[in-house]
Amino acid sequence: MRFGIPYVLDTLRIELHELQEGMGNYPAWSAEYKGFESKVRQIKEALKVLEKHQLQVTEQ
């Protein structure tokens, strides 16, 4: 079993992909779509932060 930042990054990427697929099932004006959109935005931000942190750790 893997732990740490690489595991979290992989998990978030999978979740992001699934959310983006789910968004396609709803019209862009719907509340469901907006909910997916919000979660996608949050996951993308989390990925940026974690990728930056991982890069800093690997450079040390």
C-alpha positions as CSV (number, residue, x, y, z in Angstrom):
1,M,0.0,0.0,0.0
2,R,1.3,3.4,-0.9
3,F,1.2,6.4,1.3
4,G,2.2,10.0,1.2
5,I,1.9,12.8,-1.4
6,P,2.2,10.6,-4.5
7,Y,-0.7,8.5,-3.3
8,V,-2.8,11.6,-2.5
9,L,-2.0,13.1,-5.9
10,D,-3.1,9.9,-7.7
11,T,-6.3,9.7,-5.7
12,L,-7.2,13.3,-6.4
13,R,-6.5,12.9,-10.1
14,I,-8.8,10.0,-10.2
15,E,-11.5,11.9,-8.3
16,L,-11.0,14.9,-10.6
17,H,-11.5,12.7,-13.7
18,E,-14.6,11.1,-12.3
19,L,-16.1,14.5,-11.4
20,Q,-15.4,15.9,-14.8
21,E,-17.1,12.9,-16.4
22,G,-20.1,13.4,-14.0
23,M,-20.4,17.1,-15.1
24,G,-21.2,15.9,-18.6
25,N,-24.4,14.4,-17.4
26,Y,-26.0,17.7,-16.5
27,P,-26.7,21.0,-18.3
28,A,-24.2,23.8,-17.4
29,W,-27.0,25.9,-15.8
30,S,-28.1,23.1,-13.3
31,A,-27.4,23.1,-9.6
32,E,-25.8,19.7,-10.0
33,Y,-23.4,21.0,-12.6
34,K,-22.5,23.9,-10.4
35,G,-21.8,21.5,-7.5
36,F,-19.5,19.4,-9.7
37,E,-17.8,22.6,-10.9
38,S,-17.1,23.8,-7.4
39,K,-15.6,20.4,-6.4
40,V,-13.5,20.3,-9.6
41,R,-12.1,23.8,-8.8
42,Q,-11.2,22.8,-5.2
43,I,-9.5,19.6,-6.4
44,K,-7.5,21.5,-9.0
45,E,-6.3,23.9,-6.4
46,A,-5.4,21.1,-4.0
47,L,-3.4,19.4,-6.8
48,K,-1.5,22.6,-7.5
49,V,-0.5,22.9,-3.9
50,L,0.5,19.3,-3.4
51,E,2.4,19.2,-6.7
52,K,4.4,22.3,-5.7
53,H,5.1,20.8,-2.3
54,Q,6.2,17.5,-3.8
55,L,8.5,19.3,-6.2
56,Q,10.1,21.2,-3.2
57,V,10.5,17.9,-1.3
58,T,12.2,16.1,-4.2
59,E,14.6,19.0,-4.8
60,Q,15.9,18.8,-1.2
